[in-house]
């Protein structure tokens, strides 16, 4: 049911609405309208954010802590441009250059005085007029050095370039927590960069050292008389030198070093995945106590390891490819013409190595593919020396070839193969389970041979031994002369000869042996004493258990 609003309420509502229309602001609260004053600033000034002092002219001495900056290029007439004589200083070169107009190089672009600390130098250039005559002699006007602070601690230099100074580029405290990062140095007469830690820097055309630091990473240095890079730890670095070590470190990782001298391209106590090279016939490519996964290209030696070379590759045109106390999984290449003996791989112990040697010198000097006191699972090849040469130890599971000398030569050879085109295929005092072959000489020579096979393609001996047990010797070629197997004592052996004359098996004492001949004037078995033997034709003085 619809309800009607009483008339008195309708009249009251109408009067209230009419009053608010006549006086619209009377229904709202109000206050004073006069402004209290100007609004306060909401930002901080540059001095409040970082108090900075402008250096507008040089020479200038910083004698109080704070932040200092340049707003223009500045030139000093002589001496030091800026001296930092207080701790707690930040100097921002702001992309500008400090230079010197001194006729004779003197002073420093930035000199850090005494034992101050907590110093930061950023973003700019120090430039002199010194030049290099191309052979390591530096002279000219400008600064004697770039940034010099040998006694300061907690120093960081970042984004600064130094060039054309007669002495030091950036020289800080070696052991005082100093860092040089993303800096470049070029054409300095002494040390390029000298600090505790150097990162992502380059220093080239330096008279003495390129970079010297406790730790160097991702950097490159080049010098004349000293190392390009010298560090306790070097990571991802490049160093080169004209007359010194290319790169020298206690621990070097992923580094490259080169020298033009008779020193070392790269020298380290431990070198991992490094490359060393020399342009001198008497130099060493890479020289380390332990070398792992390294490559060396050298004069006297490509890779030289005082202890162990593991997974290394070395090449030399004047000496040893790889030279180590112990060589594991290494490859060595040696190519030398002259009166000296070298090897592709030379080691006291060689394991799983490959060595190649080439020396066409006509003298009696021999180069070896692999030369070791003990060799295991090795392969060696040589032109004018033994492919594998092992004395006084043992060659195990080795393979050797040679053009003009022994394919494999060892004191003891086990499970080995030797081949030669012009000399013995395999030569050993004791040979076990071995194979020797020659195109124009004895297939195998040994004092004692067990379970061996020797083969010759010409009028020599397939197998020539003092004592042969369970062996086979063969002389298989046209022509005259030659024996399949020749022994003082032969037990259970077999010898054959296909030449027109010679012996299948020849022995002083032959027991349980077979000898065959296929030539018109050859003899199958020839022995002074024969016991239980058989020959296609025989010549035996004393026979036992034989027809």
Wavefront OBJ file of the C-alpha trace (Angstrom):
o trace
v 0.000 0.000 0.000
v 1.365 3.440 -0.957
v 2.236 5.712 1.985
v 1.906 9.535 1.688
v 4.611 11.802 3.210
v 3.040 14.372 5.589
v 2.839 17.900 4.203
v 4.906 19.459 6.986
v 7.961 17.326 6.072
v 7.684 18.183 2.406
v 7.659 21.907 3.232
v 10.760 21.595 5.470
v 12.760 19.822 2.779
v 11.819 22.432 0.194
v 12.962 25.313 2.437
v 16.348 23.622 3.134
v 17.051 23.037 -0.553
v 16.081 26.604 -1.414
v 18.414 28.002 1.277
v 21.441 26.022 0.009
v 20.868 27.313 -3.503
v 20.913 30.911 -2.267
v 24.074 30.432 -0.088
v 26.095 27.501 -1.579
v 29.311 27.945 0.631
v 27.429 28.375 3.877
v 26.858 24.637 4.066
v 30.692 23.893 4.044
v 33.341 24.403 6.782
v 35.906 27.144 5.998
v 39.364 28.265 7.242
v 41.982 30.955 6.562
v 42.910 31.352 2.917
v 46.245 33.268 3.308
v 49.299 31.114 2.149
v 51.822 30.331 4.955
v 54.899 31.166 2.755
v 57.075 29.865 -0.150
v 57.409 26.026 -0.400
v 60.742 24.520 0.803
v 63.075 22.926 -1.837
v 62.725 19.144 -2.124
v 66.191 18.348 -3.751
v 69.790 18.198 -2.496
v 72.627 20.265 -3.910
v 75.669 18.641 -5.532
v 77.697 19.541 -2.440
v 75.161 17.716 -0.285
v 75.143 14.610 -2.472
v 78.955 14.397 -2.901
v 81.149 17.312 -2.004
v 83.358 17.812 -5.083
v 86.205 20.188 -5.649
v 87.032 21.406 -9.127
v 90.666 21.287 -10.191
v 90.904 24.073 -12.734
v 94.690 24.397 -13.038
v 97.878 22.406 -12.394
v 100.095 21.848 -10.533
v 97.560 21.044 -7.815
v 97.999 19.337 -4.434
v 95.117 17.488 -2.802
v 95.726 17.903 0.903
v 92.280 17.040 2.316
v 89.952 14.041 1.917
v 87.128 14.443 -0.558
v 86.079 14.185 -4.156
v 87.910 16.105 -6.869
v 87.268 16.416 -10.563
v 88.390 18.015 -13.822
v 86.242 19.954 -16.222
v 88.865 20.548 -18.897
v 92.210 19.323 -20.258
v 95.087 20.582 -18.106
v 98.787 21.022 -18.890
v 101.639 21.423 -16.444
v 104.850 23.176 -17.434
v 107.123 20.872 -15.440
v 106.995 18.397 -12.532
v 103.902 16.679 -11.167
v 100.474 17.723 -12.398
v 98.387 16.495 -9.436
v 99.737 15.385 -6.059
v 97.512 13.383 -3.710
v 98.771 13.997 -0.189
v 95.710 12.913 1.790
v 93.817 9.691 2.416
v 90.189 9.172 1.420
v 90.405 10.853 -1.983
v 88.448 10.259 -5.177
v 89.865 11.902 -8.295
v 87.613 11.888 -11.359
v 89.432 13.012 -14.478
v 85.997 13.166 -16.052
v 87.263 12.103 -19.479
v 89.881 14.869 -19.680
v 93.657 14.738 -20.165
v 96.603 15.674 -18.005
v 99.669 16.549 -20.052
v 103.089 18.147 -19.617
v 104.999 20.601 -21.773
v 108.357 19.850 -20.101
v 111.089 19.680 -22.724
v 112.723 16.772 -20.901
v 110.426 14.141 -19.405
v 109.983 14.749 -15.683
v 107.378 14.418 -12.931
v 104.178 12.415 -12.834
v 100.716 12.996 -14.157
v 99.373 11.920 -10.751
v 101.692 11.435 -7.781
v 100.344 9.688 -4.672
v 102.539 10.901 -1.864
v 103.636 8.752 1.088
v 101.581 6.052 2.783
v 98.102 7.451 2.180
v 95.179 5.079 1.656
v 91.665 4.760 0.238
v 92.416 6.438 -3.071
v 90.322 6.149 -6.263
v 91.372 7.575 -9.643
v 88.899 7.399 -12.520
v 88.107 8.079 -16.151
v 90.723 10.039 -18.010
v 94.109 10.275 -19.621
v 97.715 11.011 -18.738
v 99.677 11.877 -21.835
v 103.319 12.640 -22.464
v 105.406 13.089 -25.578
v 107.923 10.264 -25.123
v 108.414 7.944 -28.104
v 110.122 4.637 -28.766
v 112.750 4.485 -31.527
v 111.542 0.986 -32.438
v 114.238 -0.916 -30.559
v 113.353 -0.162 -26.948
v 115.005 3.237 -26.493
v 112.566 5.815 -25.091
v 113.051 9.587 -25.195
v 111.116 12.812 -25.576
v 109.226 15.511 -23.631
v 106.405 15.391 -21.114
v 105.994 13.229 -18.042
v 108.471 10.872 -16.467
v 105.592 8.702 -15.261
v 101.824 8.388 -15.415
v 100.402 7.433 -11.992
v 102.902 6.733 -9.217
v 102.095 5.601 -5.668
v 104.442 2.830 -4.479
v 103.584 3.167 -0.778
v 99.842 3.865 -0.858
v 97.297 1.230 0.193
v 93.703 0.522 -0.880
v 94.111 2.226 -4.217
v 91.872 1.682 -7.240
v 92.618 3.041 -10.695
v 89.871 2.499 -13.253
v 89.313 3.588 -16.830
v 92.559 5.550 -17.161
v 94.968 5.580 -20.101
v 98.640 6.489 -19.883
v 100.891 7.033 -22.881
v 104.228 8.488 -23.850
v 106.080 8.608 -20.503
v 109.737 7.852 -19.931
v 109.443 5.655 -16.854
v 106.399 4.037 -15.172
v 102.906 3.911 -16.646
v 100.809 3.013 -13.560
v 102.977 2.047 -10.589
v 101.296 1.196 -7.271
v 102.002 -0.865 -4.164
v 102.482 -4.520 -5.180
v 101.216 -5.910 -1.869
v 99.017 -3.091 -0.552
v 95.552 -4.003 -1.824
v 95.811 -2.042 -5.048
v 93.626 -2.644 -8.101
v 94.056 -1.447 -11.667
v 91.098 -2.215 -13.932
v 90.105 -1.411 -17.508
v 93.188 0.728 -18.050
v 95.509 1.050 -21.035
v 99.187 1.910 -21.109
v 101.240 2.505 -24.216
v 104.834 3.578 -24.843
v 106.459 3.737 -21.422
v 110.151 3.317 -20.696
v 109.898 0.953 -17.692
v 106.928 -0.879 -16.101
v 103.624 -0.549 -17.899
v 101.353 -1.525 -14.966
v 102.580 -2.548 -11.501
v 99.991 -3.372 -8.825
v 98.518 -6.062 -6.608
v 95.565 -6.919 -8.879
v 95.208 -6.075 -12.576
v 92.001 -6.785 -14.472
v 90.993 -6.171 -18.101
v 94.014 -4.015 -18.875
v 96.583 -3.704 -21.635
v 100.139 -2.404 -21.539
v 102.109 -2.321 -24.777
v 105.454 -0.980 -25.907
v 106.959 -1.098 -22.420
v 110.684 -0.920 -21.832
v 110.976 -3.283 -18.867
v 107.792 -5.182 -17.830
v 104.410 -4.946 -19.526
v 102.273 -5.922 -16.512
v 103.525 -7.086 -13.118
v 101.022 -8.018 -10.423
v 100.139 -10.643 -7.880
v 97.020 -11.504 -9.878
v 96.381 -10.633 -13.518
v 93.248 -11.549 -15.461
v 91.869 -10.818 -18.934
v 94.853 -8.616 -19.711
v 97.679 -8.244 -22.222
v 101.207 -6.934 -21.915
v 104.164 -6.435 -24.219
v 107.713 -5.492 -23.240
v 111.251 -5.272 -24.544
v 113.679 -6.535 -21.902
v 111.356 -8.189 -19.363
v 108.169 -10.265 -19.363
v 105.078 -9.048 -21.131
v 103.052 -10.338 -18.154
v 104.541 -11.359 -14.793
v 102.180 -12.674 -12.105
v 101.650 -15.163 -9.331
v 98.298 -16.039 -10.923
v 97.525 -15.256 -14.548
v 94.125 -16.039 -16.071
v 93.136 -15.424 -19.699
v 96.215 -13.321 -20.353
v 98.562 -12.567 -23.240
v 102.186 -11.652 -22.818
v 104.966 -11.043 -25.311
v 108.554 -9.908 -25.036
v 111.409 -9.102 -27.343
v 114.256 -10.124 -25.025
v 112.574 -11.730 -21.970
v 109.805 -14.157 -21.030
v 106.554 -13.644 -22.889
v 104.431 -14.558 -19.866
v 105.740 -15.672 -16.470
v 103.491 -16.937 -13.660
v 103.325 -19.375 -10.805
v 99.887 -20.494 -12.003
v 98.813 -19.755 -15.553
v 95.412 -20.642 -16.970
v 94.201 -20.074 -20.545
v 97.203 -17.885 -21.255
v 99.432 -17.180 -24.249
v 103.068 -16.156 -24.176
v 105.540 -15.298 -26.917
v 109.182 -14.297 -26.948
v 111.618 -13.465 -29.713
v 114.542 -14.426 -27.482
v 116.187 -17.638 -26.300
v 114.044 -17.543 -23.140
v 110.528 -18.924 -22.695
v 107.376 -17.925 -24.537
v 105.412 -18.920 -21.424
v 106.939 -20.082 -18.131
v 104.918 -21.280 -15.134
v 105.007 -23.667 -12.230
v 101.594 -24.952 -13.329
v 100.202 -24.209 -16.777
v 96.651 -25.195 -17.734
v 95.347 -24.849 -21.294
v 98.146 -22.484 -22.205
v 100.102 -21.729 -25.372
v 103.731 -20.698 -25.544
v 105.838 -19.789 -28.532
v 109.310 -18.531 -29.335
v 110.874 -17.190 -32.494
v 114.405 -18.143 -31.407
v 116.120 -21.407 -32.310
v 117.355 -21.833 -28.728
v 114.165 -20.737 -26.965
v 111.396 -22.710 -25.316
v 107.785 -22.366 -26.401
v 106.229 -23.357 -23.059
v 108.246 -24.178 -19.920
v 106.455 -25.476 -16.808
v 106.809 -27.830 -13.899
v 103.367 -29.279 -14.664
v 101.700 -28.635 -18.010
v 98.108 -29.698 -18.671
v 96.400 -29.385 -22.030
v 99.090 -27.041 -23.296
v 100.622 -26.287 -26.685
v 104.142 -25.119 -27.301
v 105.981 -24.013 -30.414
v 109.670 -23.636 -29.702
v 113.275 -23.765 -30.710
v 114.985 -26.080 -28.242
v 111.625 -27.428 -27.021
v 107.979 -26.837 -27.887
v 106.689 -27.960 -24.455
v 109.156 -28.535 -21.616
v 107.739 -29.936 -18.360
v 110.013 -30.537 -15.390
v 107.508 -32.974 -13.873
v 104.422 -33.907 -15.913
v 103.042 -33.011 -19.306
v 99.464 -34.186 -19.671
v 97.502 -33.880 -22.913
v 100.080 -31.528 -24.405
v 101.199 -30.845 -27.933
v 104.658 -29.531 -28.722
v 106.403 -28.626 -31.934
v 110.002 -27.705 -32.604
v 112.041 -27.144 -35.709
v 115.324 -27.132 -33.776
v 114.896 -29.545 -30.851
v 112.311 -31.498 -28.846
v 108.588 -31.355 -29.513
v 107.634 -32.381 -25.946
v 110.265 -32.811 -23.224
v 109.035 -34.036 -19.825
v 109.809 -36.235 -16.887
v 106.426 -37.922 -17.383
v 104.439 -37.428 -20.569
v 100.828 -38.602 -20.725
v 98.659 -38.444 -23.849
v 101.048 -36.054 -25.561
v 101.976 -35.305 -29.148
v 105.411 -34.088 -30.126
v 106.857 -33.007 -33.444
v 110.539 -32.372 -34.095
v 112.139 -31.319 -37.329
v 115.842 -30.521 -37.297
v 118.628 -30.676 -39.854
v 122.034 -30.901 -38.264
v 124.492 -32.778 -36.098
v 122.322 -33.228 -33.010
v 119.867 -35.797 -31.689
v 116.366 -34.774 -30.629
v 112.935 -36.376 -30.321
v 109.303 -35.651 -31.009
v 108.514 -36.788 -27.434
v 111.298 -37.159 -24.870
v 110.413 -38.409 -21.378
v 111.544 -40.609 -18.557
v 108.101 -42.207 -18.753
v 105.853 -41.815 -21.781
v 102.259 -43.041 -21.723
v 99.873 -42.960 -24.695
v 102.091 -40.574 -26.611
v 102.789 -39.923 -30.273
v 106.082 -38.555 -31.472
v 107.375 -37.624 -34.896
v 110.898 -36.649 -35.809
v 112.507 -35.642 -39.063
v 116.234 -35.135 -39.574
v 117.653 -35.668 -43.019
v 121.225 -34.930 -41.891
v 123.573 -37.493 -43.459
v 125.739 -37.978 -40.357
v 125.346 -40.529 -37.601
v 123.102 -38.326 -35.441
v 119.693 -39.822 -34.836
v 116.412 -38.170 -34.026
v 113.678 -40.192 -32.352
v 109.915 -40.172 -32.643
v 109.471 -41.173 -28.987
v 112.515 -41.407 -26.701
v 111.950 -42.632 -23.140
v 113.271 -44.752 -20.318
v 109.878 -46.462 -20.191
v 107.073 -46.194 -22.753
v 103.523 -47.513 -22.708
v 101.042 -47.490 -25.581
v 103.151 -45.095 -27.591
v 103.587 -44.513 -31.297
v 106.688 -43.016 -32.817
v 107.959 -42.392 -36.279
v 111.280 -41.001 -37.439
v 113.173 -40.341 -40.628
v 116.811 -40.723 -39.584
v 116.447 -42.327 -36.136
v 114.348 -44.824 -34.205
v 110.604 -44.392 -34.264
v 110.462 -45.509 -30.615
v 113.636 -45.631 -28.524
v 113.347 -46.968 -24.959
v 116.388 -47.472 -22.728
v 117.098 -48.750 -20.143
v 113.473 -49.626 -19.423
v 110.568 -51.321 -21.146
v 108.374 -50.554 -24.115
v 104.849 -51.874 -23.651
v 102.307 -51.995 -26.482
v 104.302 -49.565 -28.599
v 104.544 -49.027 -32.333
v 107.560 -47.540 -34.075
v 108.515 -46.852 -37.654
v 111.607 -45.395 -39.277
v 112.907 -44.677 -42.726
v 116.637 -45.103 -42.056
v 117.017 -46.485 -38.529
v 115.290 -48.883 -36.151
v 111.521 -48.851 -36.170
v 111.481 -49.688 -32.453
v 114.571 -49.981 -30.268
v 114.232 -50.999 -26.592
v 115.920 -52.830 -23.785
v 112.736 -54.833 -23.267
v 109.817 -54.800 -25.673
v 106.450 -56.334 -24.855
v 103.601 -56.543 -27.362
v 105.347 -54.108 -29.666
v 105.593 -53.511 -33.398
v 108.539 -52.100 -35.292
v 109.008 -51.293 -38.958
v 111.927 -49.862 -40.877
v 112.529 -49.238 -44.523
v 116.331 -49.467 -44.296
v 117.297 -50.837 -40.884
v 115.974 -53.232 -38.220
v 112.226 -53.232 -37.798
v 112.531 -53.989 -34.075
v 115.661 -54.241 -31.967
v 115.601 -55.270 -28.291
v 117.546 -57.149 -25.668
v 114.347 -59.016 -24.749
v 111.272 -59.096 -26.973
v 107.977 -60.672 -25.966
v 104.964 -61.039 -28.264
v 106.485 -58.604 -30.719
v 106.516 -58.103 -34.479
v 109.353 -56.639 -36.505
v 109.510 -55.930 -40.213
v 112.084 -54.396 -42.525
v 112.179 -53.667 -46.198
v 115.954 -53.957 -46.505
v 117.420 -55.286 -43.234
v 116.552 -57.586 -40.335
v 112.901 -57.707 -39.395
v 113.738 -58.201 -35.698
v 116.961 -58.423 -33.717
v 116.952 -59.547 -30.077
v 119.002 -61.367 -27.492
v 115.932 -63.189 -26.205
v 112.699 -63.426 -28.175
v 109.501 -65.056 -26.952
v 106.424 -65.514 -29.141
v 107.758 -63.099 -31.719
v 107.513 -62.685 -35.455
v 110.160 -61.194 -37.705
v 109.862 -60.465 -41.375
v 112.285 -59.152 -43.963
v 111.786 -58.277 -47.609
v 115.429 -58.646 -48.606
v 118.497 -60.852 -48.117
v 118.805 -60.382 -44.338
v 117.189 -62.090 -41.366
v 113.482 -62.157 -40.679
v 114.316 -62.752 -37.016
v 117.874 -62.695 -35.633
v 118.214 -63.712 -31.966
v 120.414 -65.476 -29.471
v 117.527 -67.402 -27.890
v 114.169 -67.761 -29.639
v 111.139 -69.405 -28.050
v 107.922 -70.009 -29.990
v 108.975 -67.574 -32.680
v 108.484 -67.220 -36.394
v 110.909 -65.709 -38.878
v 110.392 -65.138 -42.535
v 112.498 -63.974 -45.440
v 110.121 -63.479 -48.346
v 111.577 -61.832 -51.401
v 113.290 -62.602 -54.645
v 117.080 -62.749 -54.863
v 119.801 -64.619 -53.072
v 120.771 -64.954 -49.395
v 118.842 -64.307 -46.237
v 117.421 -66.407 -43.420
v 113.898 -66.622 -42.098
v 115.045 -67.206 -38.487
v 118.610 -67.174 -37.203
v 119.320 -68.158 -33.581
v 121.883 -69.655 -31.299
v 119.088 -71.601 -29.574
v 115.630 -72.046 -31.059
v 112.755 -73.728 -29.242
v 109.438 -74.513 -30.962
v 110.195 -72.045 -33.730
v 109.329 -71.772 -37.383
v 111.407 -70.229 -40.152
v 110.826 -69.842 -43.859
v 112.826 -68.488 -46.770
v 111.611 -67.937 -50.316
v 114.915 -66.694 -51.770
v 117.069 -68.832 -54.058
v 119.676 -69.326 -51.332
v 119.771 -69.041 -47.545
v 118.002 -70.810 -44.698
v 114.446 -71.102 -43.502
v 115.723 -71.672 -39.931
v 119.357 -71.622 -38.885
v 120.390 -72.452 -35.303
v 123.188 -73.927 -33.268
v 120.597 -75.808 -31.214
v 117.085 -76.335 -32.563
v 114.414 -78.112 -30.542
v 110.915 -78.804 -31.850
v 111.429 -76.482 -34.822
v 110.284 -76.306 -38.427
v 112.196 -74.875 -41.308
v 111.040 -74.351 -44.864
v 112.789 -73.181 -47.965
v 111.340 -72.398 -51.353
v 114.493 -71.539 -53.260
v 116.536 -73.761 -55.560
v 119.673 -73.549 -53.422
v 118.278 -72.805 -49.987
v 117.974 -75.035 -46.928
v 114.825 -75.417 -44.844
v 116.540 -76.188 -41.515
v 120.224 -75.938 -40.684
v 121.429 -76.786 -37.160
v 124.445 -78.147 -35.337
v 122.141 -80.024 -32.970
v 118.543 -80.794 -33.914
v 115.976 -82.387 -31.651
v 112.475 -83.245 -32.786
v 112.758 -80.879 -35.732
v 111.559 -80.955 -39.296
v 112.748 -79.194 -42.419
v 111.706 -79.172 -46.044
v 115.390 -79.787 -46.500
v 117.824 -80.214 -43.644
v 121.462 -79.869 -42.755
v 121.844 -81.092 -39.156
v 125.112 -82.332 -37.670
v 123.617 -84.101 -34.637
v 120.028 -85.300 -34.902
v 117.758 -86.461 -32.120
v 114.258 -87.769 -32.648
v 114.575 -86.932 -36.312
v 114.618 -89.054 -39.429
l 1 2 3 4 5 6 7 8 9 10 11 12 13 14 15 16 17 18 19 20 21 22 23 24 25 26 27 28 29 30 31 32 33 34 35 36 37 38 39 40 41 42 43 44 45 46 47 48 49 50 51 52 53 54 55 56 57 58 59 60 61 62 63 64 65 66 67 68 69 70 71 72 73 74 75 76 77 78 79 80 81 82 83 84 85 86 87 88 89 90 91 92 93 94 95 96 97 98 99 100 101 102 103 104 105 106 107 108 109 110 111 112 113 114 115 116 117 118 119 120 121 122 123 124 125 126 127 128 129 130 131 132 133 134 135 136 137 138 139 140 141 142 143 144 145 146 147 148 149 150 151 152 153 154 155 156 157 158 159 160 161 162 163 164 165 166 167 168 169 170 171 172 173 174 175 176 177 178 179 180 181 182 183 184 185 186 187 188 189 190 191 192 193 194 195 196 197 198 199 200 201 202 203 204 205 206 207 208 209 210 211 212 213 214 215 216 217 218 219 220 221 222 223 224 225 226 227 228 229 230 231 232 233 234 235 236 237 238 239 240 241 242 243 244 245 246 247 248 249 250 251 252 253 254 255 256 257 258 259 260 261 262 263 264 265 266 267 268 269 270 271 272 273 274 275 276 277 278 279 280 281 282 283 284 285 286 287 288 289 290 291 292 293 294 295 296 297 298 299 300 301 302 303 304 305 306 307 308 309 310 311 312 313 314 315 316 317 318 319 320 321 322 323 324 325 326 327 328 329 330 331 332 333 334 335 336 337 338 339 340 341 342 343 344 345 346 347 348 349 350 351 352 353 354 355 356 357 358 359 360 361 362 363 364 365 366 367 368 369 370 371 372 373 374 375 376 377 378 379 380 381 382 383 384 385 386 387 388 389 390 391 392 393 394 395 396 397 398 399 400 401 402 403 404 405 406 407 408 409 410 411 412 413 414 415 416 417 418 419 420 421 422 423 424 425 426 427 428 429 430 431 432 433 434 435 436 437 438 439 440 441 442 443 444 445 446 447 448 449 450 451 452 453 454 455 456 457 458 459 460 461 462 463 464 465 466 467 468 469 470 471 472 473 474 475 476 477 478 479 480 481 482 483 484 485 486 487 488 489 490 491 492 493 494 495 496 497 498 499 500 501 502 503 504 505 506 507 508 509 510 511 512 513 514 515 516 517 518 519 520 521 522 523 524 525 526 527 528 529 530 531 532 533 534 535 536 537 538 539 540 541 542 543 544 545 546 547
